Amino acid sequence: MKAIVRNISIYSFSLFLLTQVLSGVKVSGGVITYIIGGAALSLMFVIIKPILSIITLPLNIVTLGTFSFLINAIILYLLTILVSGISIRAFVFKGFSFAGFVIPNVTLNTLFAFIVSSLFLSIIVGFLTWLIKK
């Protein structure tokens, strides 16, 4: 029971952080939507992700694991279908420069918005899980 509550809270907080980092991810409905989204996301990562990983195993082997970001994007797409308060749409990444390193403005369509959102969600969940384990 404690692990289930921990997973739901990690995914709920990571959804909140994702909305703060990316402008294309919108959650309307307040804390209840975050909790429902976190519960749905943790359930989908437990049930749907292993099934999709087994189905796409050859592609995952050929791409050396890079295809797992597309699996996460599919799960995020299913989340936006199941939870009506969560939406991911196309957005413009403003870019930045730091110490001579420049990332220009990038316009992301909806597919790449899901892929970038899944990448950031993986990073946030991994960091929060690492932080709790320490």
C-alpha positions in Angstrom: 0.0 0.0 0.0 2.8 2.3 0.8 4.5 1.7 -2.5 1.2 2.5 -4.4 0.8 5.8 -2.6 4.5 6.6 -3.2 4.1 5.9 -7.0 0.9 8.0 -7.2 2.5 10.9 -5.4 5.7 10.7 -7.5 3.7 10.7 -10.8 1.4 13.4 -9.5 4.2 15.7 -8.5 6.1 14.9 -11.7 3.0 16.0 -13.7 3.0 19.2 -11.8 6.7 19.8 -12.5 6.1 18.9 -16.2 3.5 21.6 -16.5 5.9 24.1 -15.0 8.8 23.2 -17.3 6.9 22.8 -20.6 4.4 25.3 -21.9 2.5 22.7 -24.1 1.4 20.6 -21.1 -1.7 21.9 -19.5 -3.6 20.5 -16.5 -7.0 22.0 -15.6 -9.0 21.0 -12.6 -6.5 21.5 -9.8 -5.1 19.0 -7.3 -7.7 16.4 -8.0 -6.7 16.2 -11.7 -3.1 15.8 -10.7 -3.9 13.0 -8.3 -6.2 11.2 -10.8 -3.5 11.7 -13.5 -0.8 10.4 -11.2 -2.9 7.3 -10.4 -3.7 6.7 -14.1 -0.1 7.2 -15.1 1.3 4.9 -12.4 -1.3 2.3 -13.4 -0.5 2.6 -17.1 3.3 2.3 -16.3 2.6 -0.9 -14.4 0.2 -2.5 -16.8 0.6 -1.1 -20.3 4.3 -0.3 -20.5 5.5 -4.0 -20.1 3.0 -5.1 -22.7 4.2 -2.4 -25.2 7.8 -3.2 -24.3 7.4 -6.9 -25.2 5.5 -6.1 -28.4 8.2 -3.6 -29.5 11.2 -5.5 -28.3 12.7 -5.9 -31.8 12.5 -2.2 -32.4 13.9 -1.5 -29.0 16.9 -3.8 -29.6 17.6 -2.2 -33.0 17.4 1.3 -31.7 19.4 0.4 -28.5 16.6 1.4 -26.2 15.7 4.7 -27.8 12.3 3.5 -28.8 11.3 3.4 -25.1 10.7 7.2 -25.4 8.1 6.5 -28.0 6.5 4.0 -25.7 6.4 6.6 -23.0 4.9 9.1 -25.5 2.1 6.5 -26.3 1.4 6.2 -22.6 1.2 10.0 -22.3 -1.2 10.1 -25.3 -3.4 7.5 -23.6 -3.3 9.6 -20.4 -4.6 12.6 -22.3 -7.4 10.5 -23.7 -8.4 9.0 -20.3 -8.0 12.1 -18.1 -9.9 14.9 -19.7 -8.2 17.7 -17.7 -4.7 16.9 -19.1 -3.7 18.1 -22.5 -0.5 18.1 -24.4 -0.3 20.3 -27.6 2.2 21.8 -29.9 4.4 24.6 -28.5 7.4 26.7 -29.1 10.5 26.1 -27.1 12.0 29.6 -26.5 15.6 28.4 -26.5 18.4 29.8 -24.4 22.1 30.4 -24.3 24.6 29.8 -21.5 28.4 30.2 -21.6 28.5 30.2 -25.4 26.1 27.2 -25.7 23.1 28.2 -27.8 19.8 26.4 -28.3 17.7 28.3 -30.8 13.9 28.6 -30.8 12.3 25.4 -31.8 8.6 24.8 -32.9 7.4 21.4 -31.8 4.4 19.8 -33.5 2.1 17.6 -31.4 4.0 14.3 -32.0 7.3 15.9 -30.9 5.5 17.6 -28.0 4.5 14.2 -26.7 8.1 12.8 -27.3 9.7 15.8 -25.5 7.1 15.6 -22.7 7.9 11.9 -22.2 11.6 12.6 -22.1 11.1 15.3 -19.5 8.7 13.1 -17.5 11.2 10.3 -17.5 13.9 12.6 -16.2 11.7 14.1 -13.5 10.4 10.7 -12.4 13.9 9.2 -12.4 15.2 12.2 -10.3 12.4 12.0 -7.8 12.8 8.2 -7.4 16.5 8.7 -6.9 15.9 11.5 -4.4 13.5 9.3 -2.4 15.9 6.3 -2.4 18.7 8.4 -1.0 
